[in-house]
Amino acid sequence: MSQESTTPSKYAIHKRLLYRIELLNDTQFAYLLLIPSALVIAVIAIWPLIRTFEMSLHADALLSSDLTGAFVGIENYVEIVTNERSAQMGSPFFDMSQPFKSALIVTFIFTLVSVTFETLIGFGQALVLNKDFRGQRWARTAIILPLAVPIVIQGMIFYLMFQPDIGFIVDPLSNMGLISSTPLANNFDATVIVIVSDVWKTSAFMALLILAGLQSIDRRLYDVAKVAGATRWQQFKRVTLPLVLPVVLIAMLFRTVLAMRVFGLIETVSSCNTVPSLSCMVVSTFSNGLYGTSATIAFITAAIIAVVVGGYILKYRESAVA
Amino acid sequence: MIRNPESTYRILFYFATGGFLIATLFPFYYLAVIALTPRGNLYDVGVTPNGFNPGAFIEIFQIAPLHHFIFNGVVLALLTTAIVLVIASITGYVFGRFEFRGRIPLMLIVLAISYFPPAAFLIPLFEMLTGNLTVFGLSSPDLFNTPGAMVMPFSALFLPLSIFILTTFFSQIPDGLEDAARVEGSTRLGALYRVIMPLSAPGLATAGVLTFIFTYNEFFFSFLMTDGSADSWAPLVWGILQYQTQYGELYNYMAASALVGMIPVAMLVLFAQRHIISGLTQGALKE
């Protein structure tokens, strides 16, 4: 009995709700749909960031059991960028005289070199994989495979490769004087090895994205170019490159953000003491209970990424839109 | 003097393909060489294994429950993918198909979230997920050593990517289709679920596969949000590190476990490769 009496009214409420939704204008409807996502994002991302920012304005709690000490305003920020916290961080923030030991320079070198090589190699791989040939499907799977390698395994591979005594790679290279006999403990060599391992893995990611871009180019454009007598190089320069450039730029932007946050790879291949990236500094100060300093470096890192991304968007906006 | 540019081009093409394949596959080969070499012979290993000990692939399971760690990793990645897809599809739909006040600032906030290193989320999330946070007199649940403690930070990390993939994907579905459904008498939500969602299946598949791969491969929170035992939902990272820390430097086991740990994501790439590319081709990155 009760079933019968509630069902119609439930149905009516349902219908009225749908009708209400139909009456909303686009903006109201958009915000209605965003409510659940906004709640989740607020709890798992925005609130933690606000809390971390608040901690970055407090001193490290060295003696008390609290997470942080007294409110100090922007003192943490000032002291970090002026290298006054080098002792706590284990490495200076920015020191031209020892570039492979200062967090900011290491992060920039890693990002610039690895993103450049990833883009060039990934582009080359995508061009090859865009052709039809026998075994193309297997070649695609093989070349994209490193994309799927977990960071801990990627790190393990290069750790084992450059571990002296085990393999056949370190001895010949160090005999030629290219690397030291214990490369993973040397600032410069370890940075290069971390970059090589990053390039190995993420060229595949670039290749995947650029290949998708190449696939969406209208084939008829090449027929037109051939009829017009264009050589392969001209076809590449006049058709392929301009059409795929927006995809390349977006892929580079994505990789730049991720590269500037590098941590896990360094920790598994070498160590944060040897290759001190900004994210490494966040983690090492965190592990030492210096939560104020740790939070501040995290925000400095995000600010630097924001500046780089902003500059990037401004510079390439026109070519990405065209 | 190049006589025949076409055949020169072909030779160059095969050289490039061969070169890329060797460079890509060499590290896997090197792992196999180390894994197959008996532990006693692990010095100055050449280009082929120094002896032959396939038993390493069985011994690793006797030392640590590697399969359990892999299982944990897969479950965590599936849970994260489900959460991310639900949230990102709604958000992507709104961003991709509506012009409304505040759209650009909201999208910039989502983009800015991805600028922060994972460590920036760590302390508050750790507090919240270990039950040390009190809001209005209620303390948060203690999720440490449960899937929840990792799935939440994973979702926060990988949401922005899926939101952007799906935003561009939704924005490319012609307005006419949705309008036609509305004229036919479908409600707004009806049009969303009957017209837009089915059309966006390739985009959802791409975003889902990438989220699964990135989550399974994640390092930071996987490392910090459990105590590291398989029974506490510790994922792959901890399984691999078992052979590095607890038992000294068991290089051949490290290599063997690395090869085994890759199997789930390698299979995914093998089977989903074409779908990922077509999903990205149809939308995703086109402006």
Interface residues (C-beta under 8 A of the other chain):
Chain A: L18 I21 E22 D26 T27 F29 A30 Y31 L33 L34 P36 S37 V40 I41 I44 A45 I46 W47 P48 L49 R51 T52 M55 L67 I121 G124 Q125 V128 K131 F133 R137 A139 R140 T141 A142 I143 I144 L145 P146 L147 A148 V149 P150 I151 V152 I153 M156 I157 F158 L160 M161 Q163 D165 I166 G167 F168 D171 W200 A204 L208 L209 L211 A212 G213 Q215 S216 T231 R232 P246 V247 I250 A251 F254 V257 R261 F263 G264 L265 E267 T268 L278 S279 V282 V283 F286 Y291 S294 A295 A298 F299 T301 A302 I305 A306 V309 A320 V321
Chain B: P5 Y9 F13 A16 T17 F20 L21 A23 T24 L25 P27 F28 Y30 L31 I34 L42 Y43 D44 V45 G46 V47 I83 I87 A88 I90 T91 Y93 V94 F98 E99 F100 R101 G102 R103 L106 I109 V110 L111 A112 I113 S114 Y115 F116 P117 P118 A119 A120 F121 L122 I123 P124 L125 M128 M152 P153 S155 A156 L159 L161 T187 R188 L189 I213 Y216 N217 E218 F219 F220 F223 L236 V237 I240 L241 Q244 Y251 M254 A255 A258 G261 M262 V265 A266 L268 V269 L270 Q273 R274 I276 I277 S278 L280 T281 Q282 A284 L285 K286 E287
